[in-house]
Amino acid sequence: MADIEFLSTRQAALRLGVSLGTVQNMVENGALEAWKTAGGHRRIPVSSVDSVLARRLGGANGTADNLSHLDILIAEDDPTLQALYRMTFERWNLPLLLRIVDNGFAGLLQVGQKKPDVLIADLMMPGMDGFEMIRQLRANPDYAAMDIIVVSAIDREEIARQDLPANITILTKPIPFHELKGFMLGRLSARQRPPR
């Protein structure tokens, strides 16, 4: 089979590990090259996607791509809430790269592949729950300082009884998007400040 030269927006999103909306924003702001078919579908050159990946991986020299985007990993098993996270984050029009998984084990795999700037986790999930995922992450020195936000319907007393590590931000469902947005804006602002 011949090498593929162009990707659909969905294929590009999968390859980059981001949402469809993020790819569309990247096209609109010029971070990805694209053209439209006669039917109005975007086609993105593989070379353009690969150059974004190369910039992301080659971040030791502090490229603008790495400095300006926050990589957000969400562990949430409810498909409705996954869609709500995606839709709301995209509407903010902030430079966020979003990854979503539906259990703690998949969350650990994603963190191992690429450490996110922020992990947002539900606690009650099938298979490995959020409690176990967070305990394992905090036991690893590489992830001991990573920002973790719990968004859960479980009350704080019950969470406290489960012996969750202390340095975790705990928010209550329904998802407090205004607080999450403030947190993201703070992280982006801190990232853009020149080092002293």
Contact map, one row per residue, 1 for C-alpha under 8 A:
1110000000000000000000000000000000000000000000000000000000000000000000000000000000000000000000000000000000000000000000000000000000000000000000000000000000000000000000000000000000000000000000000000
1111000000000000000000000000000000000000000000000000000000000000000000000000000000000000000000000000000000000000000000000000000000000000000000000000000000000000000000000000000000000000000000000000
1111100000000000000000000000000000000000000000000000000000000000000000000000000000000000000000000000000000000000000000000000000000000000000000000000000000000000000000000000000000000000000000000000
0111111000000000000000000000000000000000000001000000000000000000000000000000000000000000000000000000000000000000000000000000000000000000000000000000000000000000000000000000000000000000000000000000
0011111000000000000000000000000000000000000011100000000000000000000000000000000000000000000000000000000000000000000000000000000000000000000000000000000000000000000000000000000000000000000000000000
0001111100000000000000000000000000000000001111000000000000000000000000000000000000000000000000000000000000000000000000000000000000000000000000000000000000000000000000000000000000000000000000000000
0001111111110000000000000000000000000000001111000000000000000000000000000000000000000000000000000000000000000000000000000000000000000000000000000000000000000000000000000000000000000000000000000000
0000011111110000000000000000000000000000111100000000000000000000000000000000000000000000000000000000000000000000000000000000000000000000000000000000000000000000000000000000000000000000000000000000
0000001111111000000100110000000000000000011100000000000000000000000000000000000000000000000000000000000000000000000000000000000000000000000000000000000000000000000000000000000000000000000000000000
0000001111111100000100000000000000000000000000000000000000000000000000000000000000000000000000000000000000000000000000000000000000000000000000000000000000000000000000000000000000000000000000000000
0000001111111110000000000000000000000000000000000000000000000000000000000000000000000000000000000000000000000000000000000000000000000000000000000000000000000000000000000000000000000000000000000000
0000001111111111000000100000000000000000000100001000000000000000000000000000000000000000000000000000000000000000000000000000000000000000000000000000000000000000000000000000000000000000000000000000
0000000011111111111101100000000000000000000000000000000000000000000000000000000000000000000000000000000000000000000000000000000000000000000000000000000000000000000000000000000000000000000000000000
0000000001111111111000000000000000000000000000000000000000000000000000000000000000000000000000000000000000000000000000000000000000000000000000000000000000000000000000000000000000000000000000000000
0000000000111111110000000000000000000000000000001000000000000000000000000000000000000000000000000000000000000000000000000000000000000000000000000000000000000000000000000000000000000000000000000000
0000000000011111110000000000000000000000000000001000100000000000000000000000000000000000000000000000000000000000000000000000000000000000000000000000000000000000000000000000000000000000000000000000
0000000000001111111000000000000000000000000000000000000000000000000000000000000000000000000000000110000000000000000000000000000000000000000000000000000000000000000000000000000000000000000000000000
0000000000001111111101100000000000000000000000000000000000000000000000000000000000000000000000001110000000000000000000000000000000000000000000000000000000000000000000000000000000000000000000000000
0000000000001100111111100000000000000000000000000000000000000000000000000000000000000100000000001110000000000000000000000000000000000000000000000000000000000000000000000000000000000000000000000000
0000000011001000011111110000000000000000000000000000000000000000000000000000000000000000000000000000000000000000000000000000000000000000000000000000000000000000000000000000000000000000000000000000
0000000000000000001111111000000000000000000000000000000000000000000000000000000000000000010000000000000000000000000000000000000000000000000000000000000000000000000000000000000000000000000000000000
0000000000001000011111111100000000000000000000000000000000000000000000000000000000000000010000011100000000000000000000000000000000000000000000000000000000000000000000000000000000000000000000000000
0000000010011000011111111110000100000000000000000000000000000000000000000000000000000000000000000000000000000000000000000000000000000000000000000000000000000000000000000000000000000000000000000000
0000000010000000000111111111000000000000000000000000000000000000000000000000000000000000000000000000000000000000000000000000000000000000000000000000000000000000000000000000000000000000000000000000
0000000000000000000011111111100000000000000000000000000000000000000000000000000000000000000000000000000000000000000000000000000000000000000000000000000000000000000000000000000000000000000000000000
0000000000000000000001111111111100000000000000000000000000000000000000000000000000000000000000000000000000000000000000000000000000000000000000000000000000000000000000000000000000000000000000000000
0000000000000000000000111111111111000000000000000000000000000000000000000000000000000000000000000000000000000000000000000000000000000000000000000000000000000000000000000000000000000000000000000000
0000000000000000000000011111111100000000000000000000000000000000000000000000000000000000000000000000000000000000000000000000000000000000000000000000000000000000000000000000000000000000000000000000
0000000000000000000000001111111100000000000000000000000000000000000000000000000000000000000000000000000000000000000000000000000000000000000000000000000000000000000000000000000000000000000000000000
0000000000000000000000000111111110000000000000000000000000000000000000000000000000000000000000000000000000000000000000000000000000000000000000000000000000000000000000000000000000000000000000000000
0000000000000000000000000111111110000000000000000001000000000000000000000000000000000000000000000000000000000000000000000000000000000000000000000000000000000000000000000000000000000000000000000000
0000000000000000000000100111111111000000000100011001000000000000000000000000000000000000000000000000000000000000000000000000000000000000000000000000000000000000000000000000000000000000000000000000
0000000000000000000000000010011111100000000110010000000000000000000000000000000000000000000000000000000000000000000000000000000000000000000000000000000000000000000000000000000000000000000000000000
0000000000000000000000000010000111110000011110000000000000000000000000000000000000000000000000000000000000000000000000000000000000000000000000000000000000000000000000000000000000000000000000000000
0000000000000000000000000000000011111000011100000000000000000000000000000000000000000000000000000000000000000000000000000000000000000000000000000000000000000000000000000000000000000000000000000000
0000000000000000000000000000000001111111111000000000000000000000000000000000000000000000000000000000000000000000000000000000000000000000000000000000000000000000000000000000000000000000000000000000
0000000000000000000000000000000000111111111000000000000000000000000000000000000000000000000000000000000000000000000000000000000000000000000000000000000000000000000000000000000000000000000000000000
0000000000000000000000000000000000011111100000000000000000000000000000000000000000000000000000000000000000000000000000000000000000000000000000000000000000000000000000000000000000000000000000000000
0000000000000000000000000000000000011111100000000000000000000000000000000000000000000000000000000000000000000000000000000000000000000000000000000000000000000000000000000000000000000000000000000000
0000000000000000000000000000000000011111110000000000000000000000000000000000000000000000000000000000000000000000000000000000000000000000000000000000000000000000000000000000000000000000000000000000
0000000100000000000000000000000000011111111000000000000000000000000000000000000000000000000000000000000000000000000000000000000000000000000000000000000000000000000000000000000000000000000000000000
0000000110000000000000000000000001111001111100000000000000000000000000000000000000000000000000000000000000000000000000000000000000000000000000000000000000000000000000000000000000000000000000000000
0000011110000000000000000000000001111000111110000000000000000000000000000000000000000000000000000000000000000000000000000000000000000000000000000000000000000000000000000000000000000000000000000000
0000011110010000000000000000000111100000011111011000000000000000000000000000000000000000000000000000000000000000000000000000000000000000000000000000000000000000000000000000000000000000000000000000
0000111000000000000000000000000011000000001111111000000000000000000000000000000000000000000000000000000000000000000000000000000000000000000000000000000000000000000000000000000000000000000000000000
0001111000000000000000000000000000000000000111111100000000000000000000000000000000000000000000000000000000000000000000000000000000000000000000000000000000000000000000000000000000000000000000000000
0000100000000000000000000000000000000000000011111110000000000000000000000000000000000000000000000000000000000000000000000000000000000000000000000000000000000000000000000000000000000000000000000000
0000000000000000000000000000000110000000000111111111000000000000000000000000000000000000000000000000000000000000000000000000000000000000000000000000000000000000000000000000000000000000000000000000
0000000000010011000000000000000100000000000111111111100000000000000000000000000000000000000000000000000000000000000000000000000000000000000000000000000000000000000000000000000000000000000000000000
0000000000000000000000000000000000000000000001111111110000000000000000000000000000000000000000000000000000000000000000000000000000000000000000000000000000000000000000000000000000000000000000000000
0000000000000000000000000000000000000000000000111111111000000000000000000000000000000000000000000000000000000000000000000000000000000000000000000000000000000000000000000000000000000000000000000000
0000000000000000000000000000001100000000000000011111111100000000000000000000000000000000000000000000000000000000000000000000000000000000000000000000000000000000000000000000000000000000000000000000
0000000000000001000000000000000000000000000000001111111110000000000000000000000000000000000000000000000000000000000000000000000000000000000000000000000000000000000000000000000000000000000000000000
0000000000000000000000000000000000000000000000000111111111000000000000000000000000000000000000000000000000000000000000000000000000000000000000000000000000000000000000000000000000000000000000000000
0000000000000000000000000000000000000000000000000011111111100010110000000000000000000000000000000000000000000000000000000000000000000000000000000000000000000000000000000000000000000000000000000000
0000000000000000000000000000000000000000000000000001111111100010110000000000000000000000000000000000000000000000000000000000000000000000000000000000000000000000000000000000000000000000000000000000
0000000000000000000000000000000000000000000000000000111111100000000000000000000000000000000000000000000000000000000000000000000000000000000000000000000000000000000000000000000000000000000000000000
0000000000000000000000000000000000000000000000000000011111111010000000000000000000000000000000000000000000000000000000000000000000000000000000000000000000000000000000000000000000000000000000000000
0000000000000000000000000000000000000000000000000000001111111110010000000000000000000000000000000000000000000000000000000000000000000000000000000000000000000000000000000000000000000000000000000000
0000000000000000000000000000000000000000000000000000000001111110000000000000000000000000000000000000000000000000000000000000000000000000000000000000000000000000000000000000000000000000000000000000
0000000000000000000000000000000000000000000000000000000001111110000000000000000000000000000000000000000000000000000000000000000000000000000000000000000000000000000000000000000000000000000000000000
0000000000000000000000000000000000000000000000000000000000111111011000000000000000000000000000000000000000000000000000000000000000000000000000000000000000000000000000000000000000000000000000000000
0000000000000000000000000000000000000000000000000000001101111111111000000000000000000000000000000000000000000000000000000000000000000000000000000000000000000000000000000000000000000000000000000000
0000000000000000000000000000000000000000000000000000000000000111111100000000000000000000000000000000000000000000000000000000000000000000000000000000000000000000000000000000000000000000000000000000
0000000000000000000000000000000000000000000000000000001100000011111110000000000000000000000000000000000000000000000000000000000000000000000000000000000000000000000000000000000000000000000000000000
0000000000000000000000000000000000000000000000000000001100100111111110000000000000000000000000000000000000000000000000000000000000000000000000000000000000000000000000000000000000000000000000000000
0000000000000000000000000000000000000000000000000000000000000111111110000000000000000000000000000000000000000000000000000000000000000000000000000000000000000000000000000000000000000000000000110000
0000000000000000000000000000000000000000000000000000000000000001111111000000000000000000000000100000000000000000000000000000000000000000000000000000000000000000000000000000000000000000000100110000
0000000000000000000000000000000000000000000000000000000000000000111111100000000000000000000000111000000000000000000000000000000000000000000000000000000000000000000000000000000000000000000100000000
0000000000000000000000000000000000000000000000000000000000000000000111110000000000000000000000111000000000000000000111000000000000000000000000000000000000000000000000000000000000000001001100000000
0000000000000000000000000000000000000000000000000000000000000000000011111000000000000000000000011110000000000000000111000000000000000000000000000000000000000000000000000000000000000000000000000000
0000000000000000000000000000000000000000000000000000000000000000000001111100000000000000000000011110000000000000000111110000000000000000000000000000000000000000000000000000000000000000000000000000
0000000000000000000000000000000000000000000000000000000000000000000000111110000000000000000000000111100000100100000101110000000000000000000000000000000000000000000000000000000000000000000000000000
0000000000000000000000000000000000000000000000000000000000000000000000011111000000000000000000000111100000100000000000111000000000000000000000000000000000000000000000000000000000000000000000000000
0000000000000000000000000000000000000000000000000000000000000000000000001111100000000000000000000001111100100000000000111100000001000000000000000000000000000000000000000000000000000000000000000000
0000000000000000000000000000000000000000000000000000000000000000000000000111111011000000000000000001111000000000000000001100100000000000000000000000000000000000000000000000000000000000000000000000
0000000000000000000000000000000000000000000000000000000000000000000000000011111001000000000000000000111000000000000000000100110000000000000000000000000000000000000000000000000000000000000000000000
0000000000000000000000000000000000000000000000000000000000000000000000000001111111000000000000000000010000000000000000000000000000000000000000000000000000000000000000000000000000000000000000000000
0000000000000000000000000000000000000000000000000000000000000000000000000001111111100000000000000000000000000000000000000000000000000000000000000000000000000000000000000000000000000000000000000000
0000000000000000000000000000000000000000000000000000000000000000000000000000011111110000000000000000000000000000000000000000000000000000000000000000000000000000000000000000000000000000000000000000
0000000000000000000000000000000000000000000000000000000000000000000000000001011111111000000000000000000000000000000000000000000000000000000000000000000000000000000000000000000000000000000000000000
0000000000000000000000000000000000000000000000000000000000000000000000000001111111111100000000000001000000000000000000000000000000000000000000000000000000000000000000000000000000000000000000000000
0000000000000000000000000000000000000000000000000000000000000000000000000000001111111110000000000000000000000000000000000000000000000000000000000000000000000000000000000000000000000000000000000000
0000000000000000000000000000000000000000000000000000000000000000000000000000000111111111000000000000000000000000000000000000000000000000000000000000000000000000000000000000000000000000000000000000
0000000000000000000000000000000000000000000000000000000000000000000000000000000011111111100000000000000000000000000000000000000000000000000000000000000000000000000000000000000000000000000000000000
0000000000000000001000000000000000000000000000000000000000000000000000000000000001111111110000000100000000000000000000000000000000000000000000000000000000000000000000000000000000000000000000000000
0000000000000000000000000000000000000000000000000000000000000000000000000000000000111111111000000000000000000000000000000000000000000000000000000000000000000000000000000000000000000000000000000000
0000000000000000000000000000000000000000000000000000000000000000000000000000000000011111111100000000000000000000000000000000000000000000000000000000000000000000000000000000000010000000000000000000
0000000000000000000000000000000000000000000000000000000000000000000000000000000000001111111111010000000000000000000000000000000000000000000000000000000000000000000000000000000000000000000000000000
0000000000000000000011000000000000000000000000000000000000000000000000000000000000000111111111000000000000000000000000000000000000000000000000000000000000000000000000000000000000000000000000000000
0000000000000000000000000000000000000000000000000000000000000000000000000000000000000011111110000000000000000000000000000000000000000000000000000000000000000000000000000000000000000000000000000000
0000000000000000000000000000000000000000000000000000000000000000000000000000000000000001111111000000000000000000000000000000000000000000000000000000000000000000000000000000000000001000000000000000
0000000000000000000000000000000000000000000000000000000000000000000000000000000000000000111111100000000000000000000000000000000000000000000000000000000000000000000000000000000000000000000000000000
0000000000000000000000000000000000000000000000000000000000000000000000000000000000000000110111110000000000000000000000000000000000000000000000000000000000000000000000000000000000000000000000000000
0000000000000000000000000000000000000000000000000000000000000000000111000000000000000000000011111000000000000000000000000000000000000000000000000000000000000000000000000000000000000000000000000000
0000000000000000000001000000000000000000000000000000000000000000000011110000000000000000100001111100000000000000000000000000000000000000000000000000000000000000000000000000000000000000000000000000
0000000000000000011001000000000000000000000000000000000000000000000011110000000000000000000000111110000000000000000000000000000000000000000000000000000000000000000000000000000000000000000000000000
0000000000000000111001000000000000000000000000000000000000000000000000111100000000000100000000011111000000000000000000000000000000000000000000000000000000000000000000000000000000000000000000000000
0000000000000000111000000000000000000000000000000000000000000000000000111100000000000000000000001111100000000000000000000000000000000000000000000000000000000000000000000000000000000000000000000000
0000000000000000000000000000000000000000000000000000000000000000000000001111000001000000000000000111110000000000000000000000000000000000000000000000000000000000000000000000000000000000000000000000
0000000000000000000000000000000000000000000000000000000000000000000000001111100000000000000000000011111101100000000000000000000000000000000000000000000000000000000000000000000000000000000000000000
0000000000000000000000000000000000000000000000000000000000000000000000000011110000000000000000000001111101100000000000000000100000000000000000000000000000000000000000000000000000000000000000000000
0000000000000000000000000000000000000000000000000000000000000000000000000011100000000000000000000000111111100000000000000000111111000000000000000000000000000000000000000000000000000000000000000000
0000000000000000000000000000000000000000000000000000000000000000000000000010000000000000000000000000111111110000000000000000101111011000000000000000000000000000000000000000000000000000000000000000
0000000000000000000000000000000000000000000000000000000000000000000000000000000000000000000000000000001111111000000000000000001100001000000000000000000000000000000000000000000000000000000000000000
0000000000000000000000000000000000000000000000000000000000000000000000000000000000000000000000000000111111111100000000000000000000000000000000000000000000000000000000000000000000000000000000000000
0000000000000000000000000000000000000000000000000000000000000000000000001110000000000000000000000000111111111110000000000000000000001000000000000000000000000000000000000000000000000000000000000000
0000000000000000000000000000000000000000000000000000000000000000000000000000000000000000000000000000000111111111000000000000000000001000100000000000000000000000000000000000000000000000000000000000
0000000000000000000000000000000000000000000000000000000000000000000000000000000000000000000000000000000011111111100000000000000000000000000000000000000000000000000000000000000000000000000000000000
0000000000000000000000000000000000000000000000000000000000000000000000001000000000000000000000000000000001111111111000000000000000000000000000000000000000000000000000000000000000000000000000000000
0000000000000000000000000000000000000000000000000000000000000000000000000000000000000000000000000000000000111111111100000000000000000000000000000000000000000000000000000000000000000000000000000000
0000000000000000000000000000000000000000000000000000000000000000000000000000000000000000000000000000000000011111111000000000000000000000000000000000000000000000000000000000000000000000000000000000
0000000000000000000000000000000000000000000000000000000000000000000000000000000000000000000000000000000000001111111000000000000000000000000000000000000000000000000000000000000000000000000000000000
0000000000000000000000000000000000000000000000000000000000000000000000000000000000000000000000000000000000000111111100000000000000000000000000000000000000000000000000000000000000000000000000000000
0000000000000000000000000000000000000000000000000000000000000000000000000000000000000000000000000000000000000111111110000000000000000000000000000000000000000000000000000000000000000000000000000000
0000000000000000000000000000000000000000000000000000000000000000000001111000000000000000000000000000000000000010011111100000000000000000000000000100000000000000000000000000000000000000000000000000
0000000000000000000000000000000000000000000000000000000000000000000001110000000000000000000000000000000000000000001111100000000000000000000000000110000000000000000000000000000000000000000000000000
0000000000000000000000000000000000000000000000000000000000000000000001111000000000000000000000000000000000000000000111110000000000000000000000000111100000000000000000000000000000000000000000000000
0000000000000000000000000000000000000000000000000000000000000000000000011110000000000000000000000000000000000000000111111000000000000000000000000111100000000000000000000000000000000000000000000000
0000000000000000000000000000000000000000000000000000000000000000000000011110000000000000000000000000000000000000000001111100000000000000000000000001111000000000000000000000000000000000000000000000
0000000000000000000000000000000000000000000000000000000000000000000000000111000000000000000000000000000000000000000000111110000001000000000000000001111100000000000000000000000000000000000000000000
0000000000000000000000000000000000000000000000000000000000000000000000000011100000000000000000000000000000000000000000011111100001000000000000000000011100000000000000000000000000000000000000000000
0000000000000000000000000000000000000000000000000000000000000000000000000000000000000000000000000000000000000000000000001111100011100000000000000000011101000000000000000000000000000000000000000000
0000000000000000000000000000000000000000000000000000000000000000000000000000000000000000000000000000000000000000000000000111110011000000000000000000000100000000000000000000000000000000000000000000
0000000000000000000000000000000000000000000000000000000000000000000000000001100000000000000000000000011100000000000000000111111111000000000000000000000000000000000000000000000000000000000000000000
0000000000000000000000000000000000000000000000000000000000000000000000000000100000000000000000000000001000000000000000000001111110000000000000000000000000000000000000000000000000000000000000000000
0000000000000000000000000000000000000000000000000000000000000000000000000000000000000000000000000000001110000000000000000000111110000000000000000000000000000000000000000000000000000000000000000000
0000000000000000000000000000000000000000000000000000000000000000000000000000000000000000000000000000001110000000000000000000111111011000000000000000000000000000000000000000000000000000000000000000
0000000000000000000000000000000000000000000000000000000000000000000000000000000000000000000000000000001100000000000000000011111111111000000000000000000000000000000000000000000000000000000000000000
0000000000000000000000000000000000000000000000000000000000000000000000000010000000000000000000000000001100000000000000001111100111111100000000000000000000000000000000000000000000000000000000000000
0000000000000000000000000000000000000000000000000000000000000000000000000000000000000000000000000000000000000000000000000010000011111110000000000000000000000000010100000000000000000000000000000000
0000000000000000000000000000000000000000000000000000000000000000000000000000000000000000000000000000000100000000000000000000000111111111000000000000000000000000000000000000000000000000000000000000
0000000000000000000000000000000000000000000000000000000000000000000000000000000000000000000000000000000110110000000000000000000111111111100000000000000000000000000000000000000000000000000000000000
0000000000000000000000000000000000000000000000000000000000000000000000000000000000000000000000000000000000000000000000000000000001111111110000000000000000000000000110000000000000000000000000000000
0000000000000000000000000000000000000000000000000000000000000000000000000000000000000000000000000000000000000000000000000000000000111111111000000000000000000000000110000000000000000000000000000000
0000000000000000000000000000000000000000000000000000000000000000000000000000000000000000000000000000000000000000000000000000000000011111111100000000000000000000000000000000000000000000000000000000
0000000000000000000000000000000000000000000000000000000000000000000000000000000000000000000000000000000000010000000000000000000000001111111100110000000000000000000000000000000000000000000000000000
0000000000000000000000000000000000000000000000000000000000000000000000000000000000000000000000000000000000000000000000000000000000000111111110111000000000000000000010000000000000000000000000000000
0000000000000000000000000000000000000000000000000000000000000000000000000000000000000000000000000000000000000000000000000000000000000011111110110000000000000000000000000000000000000000000000000000
0000000000000000000000000000000000000000000000000000000000000000000000000000000000000000000000000000000000000000000000000000000000000001111111110000000000000000000000000000000000000000000000000000
0000000000000000000000000000000000000000000000000000000000000000000000000000000000000000000000000000000000000000000000000000000000000000011111111000000000000000000000000000000000000000000000000000
0000000000000000000000000000000000000000000000000000000000000000000000000000000000000000000000000000000000000000000000000000000000000000000111111000000000000000000000000000000000000000000000000000
0000000000000000000000000000000000000000000000000000000000000000000000000000000000000000000000000000000000000000000000000000000000000000111111111100000000000000000000000000000000000000000000000000
0000000000000000000000000000000000000000000000000000000000000000000000000000000000000000000000000000000000000000000000000000000000000000111111111100000000000000000000000000000000000000000000000000
0000000000000000000000000000000000000000000000000000000000000000000000000000000000000000000000000000000000000000000000000000000000000000010011111110000000000000000000000000000000000000000000000000
0000000000000000000000000000000000000000000000000000000000000000000000000000000000000000000000000000000000000000000111100000000000000000000000111111000000000000000000000000000000000000000000000000
0000000000000000000000000000000000000000000000000000000000000000000000000000000000000000000000000000000000000000000011100000000000000000000000001111100000000000000000010000000000000000000000000000
0000000000000000000000000000000000000000000000000000000000000000000000000000000000000000000000000000000000000000000001111000000000000000000000000111110000000000000000011000000000000000000000000000
0000000000000000000000000000000000000000000000000000000000000000000000000000000000000000000000000000000000000000000001111000000000000000000000000011111000000000000000011110000000000000000000000000
0000000000000000000000000000000000000000000000000000000000000000000000000000000000000000000000000000000000000000000000011110000000000000000000000001111100000000000000011110000000000000000000000000
0000000000000000000000000000000000000000000000000000000000000000000000000000000000000000000000000000000000000000000000011110000000000000000000000000111110000000000000000111101000000000000000000000
0000000000000000000000000000000000000000000000000000000000000000000000000000000000000000000000000000000000000000000000001111000000000000000000000000011111100000000000000111100000000000000000000000
0000000000000000000000000000000000000000000000000000000000000000000000000000000000000000000000000000000000000000000000000000000000000000000000000000001111100000000000000001110000000000000000000000
0000000000000000000000000000000000000000000000000000000000000000000000000000000000000000000000000000000000000000000000000010000000000000000000000000000111110110000000000001000000000000000000000000
0000000000000000000000000000000000000000000000000000000000000000000000000000000000000000000000000000000000000000000000000000000000000000000000000000000111111110000000000001000000000000000000000000
0000000000000000000000000000000000000000000000000000000000000000000000000000000000000000000000000000000000000000000000000000000000000000000000000000000001111111000000000000000000000000000000000000
0000000000000000000000000000000000000000000000000000000000000000000000000000000000000000000000000000000000000000000000000000000000000000000000000000000000111111100000000000000000000000000000000000
0000000000000000000000000000000000000000000000000000000000000000000000000000000000000000000000000000000000000000000000000000000000000000000000000000000001111111110000000000000000000000000000000000
0000000000000000000000000000000000000000000000000000000000000000000000000000000000000000000000000000000000000000000000000000000000000000000000000000000001111111111100000000000000000000000000000000
0000000000000000000000000000000000000000000000000000000000000000000000000000000000000000000000000000000000000000000000000000000000000000000000000000000000011111111100000000000000000000000000000000
0000000000000000000000000000000000000000000000000000000000000000000000000000000000000000000000000000000000000000000000000000000000000000000000000000000000001111111000000000000000000000000000000000
0000000000000000000000000000000000000000000000000000000000000000000000000000000000000000000000000000000000000000000000000000000000100000000000000000000000000111111100000000000000000000000000000000
0000000000000000000000000000000000000000000000000000000000000000000000000000000000000000000000000000000000000000000000000000000000000000000000000000000000000011111110000000000000000000000000000000
0000000000000000000000000000000000000000000000000000000000000000000000000000000000000000000000000000000000000000000000000000000000100110000000000000000000000011011111010000000000000000000000000000
0000000000000000000000000000000000000000000000000000000000000000000000000000000000000000000000000000000000000000000000000000000000000110010000000000000000000000001111110000000000000000000000000000
0000000000000000000000000000000000000000000000000000000000000000000000000000000000000000000000000000000000000000000000000000000000000000000000000000000000000000000111110000000000000000000000000000
0000000000000000000000000000000000000000000000000000000000000000000000000000000000000000000000000000000000000000000000000000000000000000000000000000000000000000000011111000000000000000000000000000
0000000000000000000000000000000000000000000000000000000000000000000000000000000000000000000000000000000000000000000000000000000000000000000000000011110000000000000111111100000000000000000000000000
0000000000000000000000000000000000000000000000000000000000000000000000000000000000000000000000000000000000000000000000000000000000000000000000000001110000000000000000111110000000000000000000000000
0000000000000000000000000000000000000000000000000000000000000000000000000000000000000000000000000000000000000000000000000000000000000000000000000000111100000000000000011111000000000000000000000000
0000000000000000000000000000000000000000000000000000000000000000000000000000000000000000000000000000000000000000000000000000000000000000000000000000111100000000000000001111101100000000000000000000
0000000000000000000000000000000000000000000000000000000000000000000000000000000000000000000000000000000000000000000000000000000000000000000000000000001111100000000000000111111100000000000000000000
0000000000000000000000000000000000000000000000000000000000000000000000000000000000000000000000000000000000000000000000000000000000000000000000000000001110000000000000000011111100000000000000000000
0000000000000000000000000000000000000000000000000000000000000000000000000000000000000000000000000000000000000000000000000000000000000000000000000000000010000000000000000001111100000000000000000000
0000000000000000000000000000000000000000000000000000000000000000000000000000000000000000000000000000000000000000000000000000000000000000000000000000001000000000000000000011111110000000000000000000
0000000000000000000000000000000000000000000000000000000000000000000000000000000000000000000000000000000000000000000000000000000000000000000000000000000000000000000000000011111111110000000000000000
0000000000000000000000000000000000000000000000000000000000000000000000000000000000000001000000000000000000000000000000000000000000000000000000000000000000000000000000000000001111111000000000000000
0000000000000000000000000000000000000000000000000000000000000000000000000000000000000000000000000000000000000000000000000000000000000000000000000000000000000000000000000000000111111100000000000000
0000000000000000000000000000000000000000000000000000000000000000000000000000000000000000000000000000000000000000000000000000000000000000000000000000000000000000000000000000000111111110000000000000
0000000000000000000000000000000000000000000000000000000000000000000000000000000000000000000000000000000000000000000000000000000000000000000000000000000000000000000000000000000111111111000000000000
0000000000000000000000000000000000000000000000000000000000000000000000000000000000000000000100000000000000000000000000000000000000000000000000000000000000000000000000000000000011111111100000000000
0000000000000000000000000000000000000000000000000000000000000000000000000000000000000000000000000000000000000000000000000000000000000000000000000000000000000000000000000000000001111111110000000000
0000000000000000000000000000000000000000000000000000000000000000000000000000000000000000000000000000000000000000000000000000000000000000000000000000000000000000000000000000000000111111111000000000
0000000000000000000000000000000000000000000000000000000000000000000001000000000000000000000000000000000000000000000000000000000000000000000000000000000000000000000000000000000000011111111100000000
0000000000000000000000000000000000000000000000000000000000000000000000000000000000000000000000000000000000000000000000000000000000000000000000000000000000000000000000000000000000001111111110000000
0000000000000000000000000000000000000000000000000000000000000000000000000000000000000000000000000000000000000000000000000000000000000000000000000000000000000000000000000000000000000111111111000000
0000000000000000000000000000000000000000000000000000000000000000000001000000000000000000000000000000000000000000000000000000000000000000000000000000000000000000000000000000000000000011111111100000
0000000000000000000000000000000000000000000000000000000000000000000111000000000000000000000000000000000000000000000000000000000000000000000000000000000000000000000000000000000000000001111111110000
0000000000000000000000000000000000000000000000000000000000000000000000000000000000000000000000000000000000000000000000000000000000000000000000000000000000000000000000000000000000000000111111111000
0000000000000000000000000000000000000000000000000000000000000000000000000000000000000000000000000000000000000000000000000000000000000000000000000000000000000000000000000000000000000000011111111000
0000000000000000000000000000000000000000000000000000000000000000001100000000000000000000000000000000000000000000000000000000000000000000000000000000000000000000000000000000000000000000001111111100
0000000000000000000000000000000000000000000000000000000000000000001100000000000000000000000000000000000000000000000000000000000000000000000000000000000000000000000000000000000000000000000111111100
0000000000000000000000000000000000000000000000000000000000000000000000000000000000000000000000000000000000000000000000000000000000000000000000000000000000000000000000000000000000000000000011111110
0000000000000000000000000000000000000000000000000000000000000000000000000000000000000000000000000000000000000000000000000000000000000000000000000000000000000000000000000000000000000000000000111111
0000000000000000000000000000000000000000000000000000000000000000000000000000000000000000000000000000000000000000000000000000000000000000000000000000000000000000000000000000000000000000000000001111
0000000000000000000000000000000000000000000000000000000000000000000000000000000000000000000000000000000000000000000000000000000000000000000000000000000000000000000000000000000000000000000000000111
